[in-house]
């Protein structure tokens, strides 16, 4: 199956799963705090770690599974899982300064970019 189709299929299922999880958690715990998003980010990161570790232990190449599940499903479920994997990979390679810089710049720049988008969107 084409790599793009695998990512597309997994991403769609992941996005629907994210929506369902946030709705269910919001109903259970309320929406004054983003419990659903917190849950999805943590669960997605845990799932990414489990999946990547499992794929690394397989003797057969798991390229299609990685595309479907890691890039597609977990990418659609939460991009935070991909961010967490990138940060952990840098850390595990011993690249402490780049890992800290990546985490700091990613979080700060993403929040600043969101505020910039809000400001720009209000100008129109």
Contact map, one row per residue, 1 for C-alpha under 8 A:
1110110000000000000000000000000000000000000000000000000000000000000000000000000000000000000000000000000000000000000000000000
1111110000000000000000000000000000000000000000000000000000000000000000000000000000000000000000000000000000000000000000000000
1111111000000000000000000000000000000000000000000000000000000001001000000000000000000000000000000000000000000000000000000000
0111111100000000000000000000000000000000000000000000000000000000000000000000000000000000000000000000000000000000000000000000
1111111110000000000000000000000000000000000000000000000000000000000000000000000000000000000000000000000000000000000000000000
1111111111000000000000000000000000000000000000000000000000000001001100010000000000000000000000000000000000000000000000000000
0011111111100000000000000000000000000000000000000000000000000000001110111000000000000000000000000000000000000000000000000000
0001111111110000000000000000000000000000000000000000000000000000000000010000000000000000000000000000000000000000000000000000
0000111111111000000000000000000000000000000000000000000000000000000100011000000000000000000000000000000000000000000000000000
0000011111111100000000000000000000000000000000000000000000000000001110111101000000000000000000000000000000000000000000000000
0000001111111110000000000000000000000000000000000000000000000000000100111111100000000000000000000000000000000000000000000000
0000000111111111000000000000000000000000000000000000000000000000000000011001000000000000000000000000000000000000000000000000
0000000011111111100000000000000000000000000000000000000000000000000000001001100000000000000000000000000000000000000000000000
0000000001111111110000000000000000000000000000000000000000000000000000011111110000000000000000000000000000000000000000000000
0000000000111111111000000000000000000000000000000000000000000000000000001001110000000000000000000000000000000000000000000000
0000000000011111111100000000000000000000000000000000000000000000000000000000100000000000000000000000000000000000000000000000
0000000000001111111110000000000000000000000000000000000000000000000000000000100000000000000000000000000000000000000000000000
0000000000000111111111000000000000000001000000000000000000000000000000000001110000000000000000000000000000000000000000000000
0000000000000011111111100000000000000000000000000000000000000000000000000000000000000000000000000000000000000000000000000000
0000000000000001111111110000000000000000000000000000000000000000000000000000000000000000000000000000000000000000000000000000
0000000000000000111111111000000000010001000000000000000000000000000000000000000000000000000000000000000000000000000000000000
0000000000000000011111111100000000111001000000000000000000000000000000000000000000000000000000000000000000000000000000000000
0000000000000000001111111110000000010000000000000000000000000000000000000000000000000000000000000000000000000000000000000000
0000000000000000000111111111000000010000000000000000000000000000000000000000000000000000000000000000000000000000000000000000
0000000000000000000011111111110000110000000000000000000000000000000000000000000000000000000000000000000000000000000000000000
0000000000000000000001111111111001110000000000000000000000000000000000000000000000000000000000000000000000000000000000000000
0000000000000000000000111111111000000000000000000000000000000000000000000000000000000000000000000000000000000000000000000000
0000000000000000000000011111110000000000000000000000000000000000000000000000000000000000000000000000000000000000000000000000
0000000000000000000000001111111000100000000000000000000000000000000000000000000000000000000000000000000000000000000000000000
0000000000000000000000001111111110100000000000000000000000000000000000000000000000000000000000000000000000000000000000000000
0000000000000000000000000110111111100000000000000000000000000000000000000000000000000000000000000000000000000000000000000000
0000000000000000000000000000011111000000000000000000000000000000000000000000000000000000000000000000000000000000000000000000
0000000000000000000000000000011111100000000000000000000000000000000000000000000000000000000000000000000000000000000000000000
0000000000000000000000000100001111111100000000000000000000000000000000000000000000000000000000000000000000000000000000000000
0000000000000000000001001100111011111110000000000000000000000000000000000000000000000000000000000000000000000000000000000000
0000000000000000000011111100000001111111000000000000000000000000000000000000000000000000000000000000000000000000000000000000
0000000000000000000001000000000001111111100000000000000000000000000000000000000000000000000000000000000000000000000000000000
0000000000000000000000000000000001111111110000000000000000000000000000000000000000000000000000000000000000000000000000000000
0000000000000000000000000000000000111111111000000000000000000000000000000000000000000000000000000000000000000000000000000000
0000000000000000010011000000000000011111111100000000000000000000000000000000110000000000000000000000000000000000000000000000
0000000000000000000000000000000000001111111110000000000000000000000000000000011110000000000000000000000000000000000000000000
0000000000000000000000000000000000000111111111000000000000000000000000000000000010000000000000000000000000000000000000000000
0000000000000000000000000000000000000011111111100000000000000000000000000000000000000000000000000000000000000000000000000000
0000000000000000000000000000000000000001111111110000000000000000000000000100110110000000000000000000000000000000000000000000
0000000000000000000000000000000000000000111111111000000000000000000000000000000111011000000000000000000000000000000000000000
0000000000000000000000000000000000000000011111111100000000000000000000000000000010000000000000000000000000000000000000000000
0000000000000000000000000000000000000000001111111110000000000000000000000100000000000000000000000000000000000000000000000000
0000000000000000000000000000000000000000000111111111000000000000000001000100000011001000000000000000000000000000000000000000
0000000000000000000000000000000000000000000011111111100000000000000000000000000000001000000000000000000000000000000000000000
0000000000000000000000000000000000000000000001111111110000000000000000000000000000000000000000000000000000000000000000000000
0000000000000000000000000000000000000000000000111111111000000000000001000000000000000000000000000000000000000000000000000000
0000000000000000000000000000000000000000000000011111111100000000010001000000000000000000000000000000000000000000000000000000
0000000000000000000000000000000000000000000000001111111110000000000000000000000000000000000000000000000000000000000000000000
0000000000000000000000000000000000000000000000000111111111000000000000000000000000000000000000000000000000000000000000000000
0000000000000000000000000000000000000000000000000011111111001100010000000000000000000000000000000000000000000000000000000000
0000000000000000000000000000000000000000000000000001111111000000000000000000000000000000000000000000000000000000000000000000
0000000000000000000000000000000000000000000000000000111111100000000000000000000000000000000000000000000000000000000000000000
0000000000000000000000000000000000000000000000000000011111111100000000000000000000000000000000000000000000000000000000000000
0000000000000000000000000000000000000000000000000000000011111000000000000000000000000000000000000000000000000000000000000000
0000000000000000000000000000000000000000000000000000000001111100000000000000000000000000000000000000000000000000000000000000
0000000000000000000000000000000000000000000000000000001001111110000000000000000000000000000000000000000000000000000000000000
0000000000000000000000000000000000000000000000000000001001011111110000000000000000000000000000000000000000000000000000000000
0000000000000000000000000000000000000000000000000000000000001111111000000000000000000000000000000000000000000000000000000000
0010010000000000000000000000000000000000000000000000000000000111111100000000000000000000000000000000000000000000000000000000
0000000000000000000000000000000000000000000000000000000000000111111111000000000000000000000000000000000000000000000000000000
0000000000000000000000000000000000000000000000000001001000000111111111100000000000000000000000000000000000000000000000000000
0010011001000000000000000000000000000000000000000000000000000011111111110000000000000000000000000000000000000000000000000000
0000011011100000000000000000000000000000000000000000000000000001111111111000000000000000000000000000000000000000000000000000
0000001001000000000000000000000000000000000000000000000000000000111111111100000000000000000000000000000000000000000000000000
0000000000000000000000000000000000000000000000010011000000000000111111111110000001000000000000000000000000000000000000000000
0000001001100000000000000000000000000000000000000000000000000000011111111111000001000000000000000000000000000000000000000000
0000011111110100000000000000000000000000000000000000000000000000001111111111000000000000000000000000000000000000000000000000
0000001011111110000000000000000000000000000000000000000000000000000111111111100000000000000000000000000000000000000000000000
0000000001100100000000000000000000000000000100110000000000000000000011111111111011000000000000000000000000000000000000000000
0000000000100100000000000000000000000000000000000000000000000000000001111111111111000000000000000000000000000000000000000000
0000000001111110010000000000000000000000000000000000000000000000000000111111111000000000000000000000000000000000000000000000
0000000000101111110000000000000000000001000100000000000000000000000000001111111000000000000000000000000000000000000000000000
0000000000000110010000000000000000000001100100000000000000000000000000000111111111000000000000000000000000000000000000000000
0000000000000000000000000000000000000000100000000000000000000000000000000111111111100000000000000000000000000000000000000000
0000000000000000000000000000000000000000100110000000000000000000000000000010011111110000000000000000000000000000000000000000
0000000000000000000000000000000000000000110111010000000000000000000000000110011111111000000000000000000000000000000000000000
0000000000000000000000000000000000000000000010010000000000000000000001100110011111111100000000000000000000000000000000000000
0000000000000000000000000000000000000000000000000000000000000000000000000000001111111110000000000000000000000000000000000000
0000000000000000000000000000000000000000000010000000000000000000000000000000000111111111000000000000000000000000000000000000
0000000000000000000000000000000000000000000010011000000000000000000000000000000011111111100000000000000000000000000000000000
0000000000000000000000000000000000000000000000000000000000000000000000000000000001111111110000000000000000000000000000000000
0000000000000000000000000000000000000000000000000000000000000000000000000000000000111111111000000011011000000000000000000000
0000000000000000000000000000000000000000000000000000000000000000000000000000000000011111111100000010000000000000000000000000
0000000000000000000000000000000000000000000000000000000000000000000000000000000000001111111110000000000000000000000000000000
0000000000000000000000000000000000000000000000000000000000000000000000000000000000000111111111110110000000000000000000000000
0000000000000000000000000000000000000000000000000000000000000000000000000000000000000011111111110010000000000000000000000000
0000000000000000000000000000000000000000000000000000000000000000000000000000000000000001111111100000000000000000000000000000
0000000000000000000000000000000000000000000000000000000000000000000000000000000000000000111111100000000000000000000000000000
0000000000000000000000000000000000000000000000000000000000000000000000000000000000000000011111110000000000000000000000000000
0000000000000000000000000000000000000000000000000000000000000000000000000000000000000000011111111110000000000000000000000000
0000000000000000000000000000000000000000000000000000000000000000000000000000000000000000011001111111000000000000000000000000
0000000000000000000000000000000000000000000000000000000000000000000000000000000000000000000000111111100000000000000000000000
0000000000000000000000000000000000000000000000000000000000000000000000000000000000000000010000111111110000000000000000000000
0000000000000000000000000000000000000000000000000000000000000000000000000000000000000011011000111111111000000000000000000000
0000000000000000000000000000000000000000000000000000000000000000000000000000000000000010000000011111111100000000000000000000
0000000000000000000000000000000000000000000000000000000000000000000000000000000000000000000000001111111110000000000000000000
0000000000000000000000000000000000000000000000000000000000000000000000000000000000000010000000000111111111000000000000000000
0000000000000000000000000000000000000000000000000000000000000000000000000000000000000010000000000011111111100000000000000000
0000000000000000000000000000000000000000000000000000000000000000000000000000000000000000000000000001111111110000000000000000
0000000000000000000000000000000000000000000000000000000000000000000000000000000000000000000000000000111111111100000000000000
0000000000000000000000000000000000000000000000000000000000000000000000000000000000000000000000000000011111111100000000000000
0000000000000000000000000000000000000000000000000000000000000000000000000000000000000000000000000000001111111110000000000000
0000000000000000000000000000000000000000000000000000000000000000000000000000000000000000000000000000000111111111000000000000
0000000000000000000000000000000000000000000000000000000000000000000000000000000000000000000000000000000011111111100000000000
0000000000000000000000000000000000000000000000000000000000000000000000000000000000000000000000000000000011111111110000000000
0000000000000000000000000000000000000000000000000000000000000000000000000000000000000000000000000000000000111111111000000000
0000000000000000000000000000000000000000000000000000000000000000000000000000000000000000000000000000000000011111111100000000
0000000000000000000000000000000000000000000000000000000000000000000000000000000000000000000000000000000000001111111110000000
0000000000000000000000000000000000000000000000000000000000000000000000000000000000000000000000000000000000000111111111000000
0000000000000000000000000000000000000000000000000000000000000000000000000000000000000000000000000000000000000011111111100000
0000000000000000000000000000000000000000000000000000000000000000000000000000000000000000000000000000000000000001111111110000
0000000000000000000000000000000000000000000000000000000000000000000000000000000000000000000000000000000000000000111111111000
0000000000000000000000000000000000000000000000000000000000000000000000000000000000000000000000000000000000000000011111111100
0000000000000000000000000000000000000000000000000000000000000000000000000000000000000000000000000000000000000000001111111110
0000000000000000000000000000000000000000000000000000000000000000000000000000000000000000000000000000000000000000000111111111
0000000000000000000000000000000000000000000000000000000000000000000000000000000000000000000000000000000000000000000011111111
0000000000000000000000000000000000000000000000000000000000000000000000000000000000000000000000000000000000000000000001111111
0000000000000000000000000000000000000000000000000000000000000000000000000000000000000000000000000000000000000000000000111111
0000000000000000000000000000000000000000000000000000000000000000000000000000000000000000000000000000000000000000000000011111
